[in-house]
């Protein structure tokens, strides 16, 4: 009986020492820490040089789904593609929309031309989480909106209403721009615009 007990203790000690040696020999690798503020700030600086300028909305893919969004001015009966829909001019916002200015966010103003009319627009880009972690996928997310002067009143024009009804205005998009800086892709996140392919003019 004693021999069995000693044998059991020796076996437990041997197994314990093996486990301990294994842990010492192969330490658990640690993931390097990411400074998200720094990466976001650098990304916004890079994007500013890539997206500023004039773009043609060369191809706008719109999903027809009446359960998601009720359209009044845009009569769709099926998924549709609009070719060379509008011209978009993008420039950095002259007046910061945050105080002090948040360098982790890209603030942009601009104008969209459609049907012979021009309307002021704005959007603020925030870094996409997958880009911050592994530099893959879309670089940013933003809400695209009209930007009429504060306190001004105007009659909503059919062209203005069409762009909003289509889902282009007042929707959230992801943004992806390549190194060639001549093409950009927006993907809609809510209201039926599936994808916009933009080309630099």
N, C-alpha and C positions, 0 to 999 in steps of 0.2 A: 504494500500500500504506500509506504514511504517512497519507494522508488518511482511509483507512478506519479506521486505528487511532485517530486523533484523534477521528473521529466517534463511535466506540465509547466512548471515554473520556468525551466530552461527554454522551452519552446516559446512561451509568451515573451520572455526577455529577448530571444533571438528575433522574433517578429517585430517587436517594438524597436529594436536597434536598427533593423532594416528600414523601417518606415522613417525613422529619424534621419538616417543617412541619406535616404532618397530626397527628403525635403531640403536638406542642406545642399545637396549636390545640384538640384534643379530648382532654383528660386523662382517664384511666381513672377512672370514678366508683368510690368506695369505699363498701362497705356499712357503715352505722353500727354501732359495736360495742355489743353487748347485755351488760348486767351481769346475768347469769343469777341470781346470788344475790339481788340486789335485786328482780328481777321475781318470783322464787319467793316471797320473803318477803311482798311486797305481795299476791300472789295468795292466799297462805294467810290473810292478814288479811281479805281480801274474802270468801273462802269461809266463814270462821268465822261470819260474820254471816248467810250465806245458808243454811247447812245445819244449823245448830243448831236443835233442836226435835223435834217428833213428826211422823212421816211414815207414810202408809199405802202398802204395797207393792201398788198398785192393779192392776198387770198384770205378771205374770212369764211371759216366753216361754221355754220350755225345748225344746231340740232333742233329738230321740230319735236317738241314735247309739250303739249298744252297743259299737262298736269303740273309742270314745273313753273311755267311762266305764261300768263295771259297777254298776248300781244294785240294791241289795238291798231297801230299804224303799220305793222309789218304782217302781211298776210302770207303765212307759210303753210303749205300742206304737206311738206316733206323736208328732210334735211336739205340744206341749200348751201351753195358756195357763191360768195360775192367776189368778183375779180376787180382789182384796182378801185376799191370802194372809196378811199379817201386819202388825203395827204396829211401827215402829222409832223409838226415841227416841235422839237423838244429842246429846252434850254434849262440850265440850273435856275432854281428860284432866286430871284433878285433879293427878296426879303425872306429871311429864315422864318419857318413856321414853328420853331422851337427856340426857347431862350433859357440858357445859352444853346447855340446850335448843336444838335445831336449829330456828330460826325458818323455815327453808326447807321444813319439813315440818309438816303439820297432824296433830296427835295427838288421837284421839277415842275415847271410851268410850261405852257406851250399853246399851240392852236391846232385845231383840226378843221380841215377844209372838206366840205361835202356839198354837192349840189349847188355850187356857186356861192355858198355861204361859209363864213369862218367863225368858229366859236372857241373861246378860251377854255383851256383844260389844265388839270393839275394831277399829279400823283406823287406819292412818297414811297420809295422802295425800302423794304427791310430785307435783310439777308435771309435766304432760305436755310433752314436748319441742316438739310443734307449737304449743302455746299459748305457750310461752316465746318462740318465734321470731316468730309472726305473729298471735297472739291468736285463733286459730281452732281448732275441734274441741273435744274434751274437755279440761277444765282439769286433771284429775289422774288418778293411778293409785293403787290400793291393794289390799291383801289383807284380806279380811273374815273375821274369826275369832271363835270363842267366847273369852270371857275369864273363866274360873273362877278363884277365888282360888288363889294359889300354895300348894302343899302340901295342897290339899283333895282329897278323893276323893268321888266321887258315882256313883250308878248312872245310866248313860245311859238317858234316857227315850225312848220311841218318837217323841215330837214333836221332840226334840232331834236324834235320828238321822235323821228325815225331812228336816229342813232341810239337814243336812250331805249326805245322800244325793242330794238334789235338785240339789246343786251350788251352793247359796246360800252355805254356809259353807265356808271354806278354799278360796276361789277368788279370783282376781285380777279386778278390775273397773276400767273407766274410768268417770269421773264427769263429767257435764255438767249445769250448773244455769244457768238463764236469769236475766235481770235481774228478772223478776217474783217470783222467790224462792218461788213456790208449787208449782213442778214441778221434778223432778230425774230424770235418766236415768242408769242404770248399764248398762254393756255388759260381759258376761262375756267373759273372754279364754281360758278353758281348758276347763271341765268341763260344758258343755252349756247353762247358763243364757245365753241369747242377749241378753236385754234385760230390765231392770226399770224400769217407769215408776212413780215415786213421786210422791205428792201430799201437800202439807202438810195436817195435820189442824188 
